[in-house]
Amino acid sequence: MRTGYLITAAVAALLLAGCGNSPQEKLRDAKADYVQKTNEVEVMTLERTDFARQLLSNGKLKAARRSELSFRSNGPLAAVNFKNGDFAGRGATIASLDRKDLLLQRESASISLQKAELDLYDFLAGLGYPSRDTLSVPADILSTAKTKSGYTTAKNAFAMADYEYEGSILRAPFAGRVADIKLGAHEQAGSGPFCILVDDSVLEVAFNVMESEYSFLEKGLSVSVSPFADPSRSYDGRITDINPLVDANGQISVKASIRNDGTLIDGMNVKVIVERTIPSMLVVPRSAVVIRDNLDVLFTYNDGKAGWTYVNILQANSTHLAVEANTGRGAVLNPGDLVIISGNLNLADKSSVVIKK
């Protein structure tokens, strides 16, 4: 019995000790532990600067020089000297046909031309002119001599035979990369294109803009393109052509020239950004403007406090905004103000802030 009494007394003592602090004391302790939260922010000094107004579109790349190459006659392929993607220099033989008949015709025409040339010299010698000297012969006499000796006819025949033979050889008209070869040696080549030669050192991007954006455009404006396959890469260029006609969809066709570093290819789909500079604007990063009361607001920093400032957005691009004070709401915004550009999502007017180091 005495043991149970001692246990009960001990429990009662512990309960009394736990209830020693009154509610007022607990409130004082909580206030002592509370430290008012101060928001860390980043700021920038507002100034008037150039703003890059942007126009966005989608386009497709095309080689500045592109040619479908065809043989002038049909026949089996004797040789194919390049593969798709290979670089061919100007004048390089890409492929040739096995046309011995054309080669023989050319050789026969060459022999006939040589014989006619000898007959020409004999004819002139009979007129008293020195052998093989055509410079001293009057033009009218020389023309008659070439006709009567058969030289003119033989020369034309050789030119035709040479033309037909050269048509069985496919040469690169300019330096570029070979594409779209589908046939190999000994296969039959038809009259259609054998391959495509593309000079993609410079590419042309074609894109459309709405007619309302026509006044924004002019030749020489800066353009940057990013492939859909790799949006992290960007390539610079200039507008070279603006079609002054509006199509049935209310759009205008525009072209720009892009210098290729070797990673872009003909037919690639790209995102196009056209930029035009607007001078003397108050420019802030997009992160500086937030929505309050369904209106655009930014915060300025002044002596440890955030100042709520209503603004109007005048221009926007992918990274920045050009703004002015919303005077209808009594806002004031001037160059030299410190504008909060991060840490502003949960700020209110007069919130305590500290600049992040």
C-alpha positions in Angstrom: 0.0 0.0 0.0 2.8 2.4 0.8 4.6 1.6 -2.4 1.5 2.6 -4.5 1.1 5.8 -2.6 4.7 6.8 -3.5 4.2 6.2 -7.2 1.1 8.3 -7.3 2.9 11.1 -5.5 5.8 11.0 -8.0 3.5 11.2 -11.0 1.6 14.1 -9.5 4.9 16.0 -9.0 5.9 15.5 -12.6 2.6 16.8 -13.8 2.9 19.9 -11.6 6.4 20.6 -13.0 5.2 20.4 -16.6 2.4 22.9 -15.9 4.7 25.4 -14.3 4.6 27.9 -17.3 1.4 29.9 -17.7 -0.2 30.7 -21.1 1.2 34.2 -21.0 4.7 32.9 -20.4 4.4 30.5 -23.4 3.3 33.5 -25.7 6.3 35.5 -24.5 8.6 32.6 -25.3 7.1 32.2 -28.8 7.6 35.9 -29.6 11.2 35.8 -28.4 11.9 32.8 -30.8 10.2 34.5 -33.8 12.4 36.4 -36.2 10.6 38.4 -39.0 11.4 36.8 -42.4 13.4 39.0 -44.8 13.4 38.2 -48.5 16.6 37.9 -50.4 16.5 39.6 -53.8 18.6 40.5 -56.8 18.5 44.0 -58.2 19.6 45.9 -61.3 20.0 49.6 -62.0 17.3 50.7 -64.5 18.6 52.7 -67.5 17.5 53.6 -71.0 19.0 51.3 -73.6 18.4 49.7 -77.0 15.6 47.0 -77.0 15.7 44.1 -79.5 12.1 43.8 -80.8 11.6 40.3 -82.1 9.4 38.7 -84.7 9.0 34.9 -84.5 8.3 32.4 -87.3 9.1 29.0 -88.6 11.1 28.3 -91.8 12.9 25.7 -93.9 16.5 25.9 -95.0 17.5 25.6 -98.6 21.0 25.6 -100.1 21.9 28.9 -101.8 23.0 26.9 -104.9 21.2 23.7 -105.7 21.2 21.8 -109.0 19.6 18.5 -110.3 22.2 16.9 -112.6 21.1 14.6 -115.5 22.8 12.9 -118.3 21.8 14.0 -121.8 21.4 10.4 -123.0 20.5 7.0 -121.6 22.8 4.1 -121.0 24.6 1.9 -118.4 26.8 3.6 -115.9 30.5 3.1 -116.4 31.5 4.7 -113.1 30.1 6.5 -110.1 32.9 8.4 -108.4 31.1 9.9 -105.4 28.8 8.8 -102.6 26.0 10.8 -101.0 27.4 13.5 -98.8 30.8 13.6 -100.5 32.2 17.0 -101.5 32.9 17.5 -105.2 35.0 20.3 -106.5 34.0 22.4 -109.5 34.4 20.4 -112.7 34.8 17.0 -110.9 33.5 14.0 -112.8 30.7 12.7 -110.6 29.6 9.8 -112.9 29.9 8.6 -116.5 28.0 6.4 -118.9 29.3 3.5 -120.9 28.7 5.0 -124.3 31.5 3.8 -126.6 29.3 4.7 -129.6 29.4 8.4 -128.6 33.2 8.2 -128.1 33.7 6.6 -131.6 31.4 9.3 -133.2 33.5 11.9 -131.5 36.8 10.4 -132.8 35.4 10.0 -136.3 34.3 13.7 -136.3 37.8 14.7 -135.1 39.4 12.8 -138.0 37.0 14.4 -140.5 37.8 17.8 -139.0 41.6 17.2 -139.4 41.1 16.2 -143.1 39.0 19.3 -143.8 41.6 21.5 -142.2 44.2 20.1 -144.6 41.9 20.6 -147.5 41.5 24.2 -146.4 45.2 24.8 -146.4 45.5 23.3 -149.9 42.7 25.5 -151.2 44.4 28.6 -149.8 47.8 27.5 -151.2 46.2 27.2 -154.6 45.2 30.8 -154.3 48.8 31.8 -153.6 48.6 32.2 -149.8 51.5 30.8 -147.6 50.9 27.3 -146.2 48.9 27.2 -142.9 48.8 31.0 -142.8 45.2 32.2 -142.3 46.0 35.5 -140.7 47.0 37.2 -144.0 43.9 35.9 -145.9 41.0 38.4 -146.3 38.0 37.5 -144.2 35.6 37.0 -147.2 38.1 34.8 -149.0 38.8 32.8 -145.9 35.1 32.2 -145.3 34.6 31.0 -148.9 37.7 28.7 -148.5 36.3 27.1 -145.3 33.0 26.4 -147.0 34.4 24.9 -150.2 36.9 22.8 -148.4 34.2 21.3 -146.1 36.0 22.7 -143.0 32.9 24.6 -141.7 30.8 21.5 -142.0 33.4 19.2 -140.3 33.9 21.7 -137.5 30.2 21.8 -136.7 29.9 18.0 -136.9 32.8 17.7 -134.4 31.2 20.2 -132.1 27.9 18.2 -132.1 29.7 14.9 -131.5 31.7 16.4 -128.7 28.6 17.8 -127.1 26.8 14.4 -127.3 29.8 12.7 -125.8 30.2 15.2 -123.0 26.5 14.6 -122.2 27.5 11.1 -121.1 29.8 12.5 -118.4 28.3 14.2 -115.4 30.5 17.0 -114.1 30.0 19.3 -111.1 29.1 22.8 -112.3 30.1 24.3 -109.0 31.7 23.0 -105.8 29.3 21.3 -103.4 28.0 18.2 -101.8 26.5 15.3 -103.7 23.1 14.0 -102.7 20.3 11.7 -103.7 22.4 9.2 -105.8 20.3 6.1 -106.2 22.2 4.1 -108.9 25.5 2.4 -108.9 28.0 1.3 -111.6 26.6 -0.9 -114.5 23.0 0.1 -113.6 20.9 1.8 -116.3 20.6 5.6 -116.1 17.5 7.2 -117.5 16.7 10.8 -118.6 15.7 11.9 -115.0 18.0 13.5 -112.5 20.9 11.2 -111.5 21.8 13.3 -108.4 21.6 16.7 -106.7 24.5 19.0 -106.1 24.1 21.4 -103.2 26.4 24.2 -102.2 25.4 24.6 -98.6 28.2 26.8 -97.4 25.5 29.5 -97.5 21.9 28.6 -96.8 18.7 30.4 -97.5 15.8 30.3 -95.0 12.3 30.9 -96.3 9.6 31.9 -93.9 6.2 33.7 -93.8 5.0 36.6 -91.7 1.6 38.2 -91.3 0.8 41.2 -93.4 0.4 43.3 -90.2 4.2 42.8 -89.6 5.2 44.0 -93.1 6.2 47.4 -91.8 8.5 45.7 -89.3 10.6 44.2 -92.0 13.4 45.5 -94.2 16.3 44.1 -96.1 19.5 43.7 -94.0 17.7 43.1 -90.7 19.4 40.6 -88.4 18.0 37.1 -88.3 18.8 34.1 -86.1 17.7 30.5 -86.7 17.7 27.5 -84.4 17.1 24.0 -85.7 14.1 22.1 -84.2 16.4 19.2 -83.8 18.8 21.2 -81.5 17.2 24.4 -80.2 20.4 25.2 -78.1 22.3 26.2 -81.3 21.8 29.5 -83.0 23.0 30.8 -86.4 23.0 34.5 -87.5 22.0 35.9 -90.9 20.4 38.8 -92.7 17.1 39.3 -94.6 17.8 39.3 -98.4 14.3 39.2 -100.0 10.8 40.4 -99.1 8.0 39.5 -101.4 5.7 42.6 -101.7 2.6 40.4 -102.2 0.1 39.1 -99.7 -1.0 35.5 -100.3 -4.4 34.0 -99.8 -3.6 33.3 -96.1 -2.7 36.9 -95.4 1.0 36.2 -95.2 4.1 37.6 -96.8 7.1 35.5 -98.0 10.5 36.4 -96.6 14.0 35.0 -97.3 17.2 35.4 -95.4 20.8 34.2 -95.9 22.5 32.1 -93.3 26.2 31.2 -93.1 26.6 27.5 -92.5 29.3 26.1 -90.2 28.9 22.6 -91.6 26.2 21.4 -89.2 23.1 22.7 -91.1 21.6 20.8 -94.1 19.3 21.5 -96.9 15.6 21.0 -96.0 16.1 21.4 -92.3 13.2 22.9 -90.3 14.2 25.9 -88.1 12.8 28.5 -85.8 13.4 32.0 -87.1 13.8 35.2 -85.0 14.0 38.5 -86.7 15.3 41.4 -84.6 15.0 45.1 -84.9 16.5 47.6 -82.4 14.3 50.2 -80.7 16.5 52.9 -79.0 16.1 54.5 -75.6 13.8 52.1 -73.8 13.5 51.1 -70.1 14.4 47.4 -70.4 14.1 44.8 -67.6 14.3 41.0 -67.6 11.0 39.2 -67.9 11.5 37.9 -64.3 11.2 41.5 -63.0 7.5 41.8 -63.9 4.9 39.9 -61.9 1.1 40.0 -61.8 -0.8 41.8 -58.9 -4.5 42.7 -59.0 -4.5 41.3 -62.6 -2.0 44.1 -63.6 1.7 44.2 -64.4 3.9 45.1 -61.5 7.5 45.4 -60.7 9.2 46.1 -57.4 11.9 48.7 -56.8 14.4 48.6 -53.9 14.7 51.5 -51.5 16.4 51.4 -48.1 15.6 47.7 -47.4 12.0 47.8 -48.6 10.3 46.7 -51.8 8.2 49.3 -53.6 5.2 48.1 -55.6 5.2 49.9 -59.0 2.5 49.4 -61.7 3.9 49.3 -65.3 2.8 49.1 -68.9 4.6 46.6 -71.2 5.5 48.4 -74.4 7.5 45.7 -76.2 8.4 42.1 -75.4 10.9 39.5 -76.7 12.0 36.1 -75.5 14.1 37.4 -72.6 13.3 41.0 -71.8 10.5 43.6 -71.6 10.4 47.3 -72.5 8.3 49.0 -69.8 7.0 52.4 -68.6 5.3 53.6 -65.4 1.6 53.1 -65.3 0.8 56.7 -64.6 -2.9 56.0 -64.5 -2.2 54.1 -61.3 0.1 56.9 -60.0 3.3 54.9 -60.6 6.7 56.6 -61.1 9.7 54.9 -62.8 12.9 56.6 -63.7 16.4 55.7 -64.9 18.6 55.0 -61.9 15.9 53.1 -59.9 17.0 49.8 -58.4 14.6 47.2 -59.9 14.2 43.8 -58.2 14.7 41.0 -60.8 14.6 37.9 -58.6 13.0 36.8 -55.3 9.9 38.9 -56.1 7.3 36.3 -56.5 5.9 36.6 -52.9 6.6 40.2 -52.3 4.1 42.8 -51.2 4.4 46.5 -51.0 6.8 47.6 -48.3 8.1 44.0 -47.8 11.5 43.9 -46.1 14.2 42.7 -48.5 17.9 42.3 -48.4 20.1 42.3 -51.6 21.6 38.9 -52.2 25.4 38.9 -52.1 
